[in-house]
């Protein structure tokens, strides 16, 4: 089976992320980490797109992380901030790669 340029570039970006020290986790591992902090992925606001803002263009998924009680996005000014440091650590240190798409946390 022949791969497309987008698939090749996406794999290059995954390799770059791993080489940079990021940790690949599964969607269920991400959900567990978020759940412990009182957050979840709001699937209704997630969408796939091509990230063309970097040197390497790749298949990406915007992932919307919301507080479970307030349903506000973690970055919303009115969202609870008591777990913001831990959320930022997840976004900095981990990524999901599923079905050929990099989840952007």
URRASUL-V731910 format. One record per helix or strand. SS is the DSSP state (A for helix, B for strand). FROM is the first residue (numbers start at 0). LEN is the number of residues. Records with the same first field share a line. If there is no record, write none. Layout:
# URRASUL-V731910
SS=FROM-LEN, FROM-LEN
This chain:
# URRASUL-V731910
A=4-15, 26-10, 42-3, 83-10
B=22-3, 38-3, 46-5, 57-5, 64-3, 72-1, 93-5, 100-4
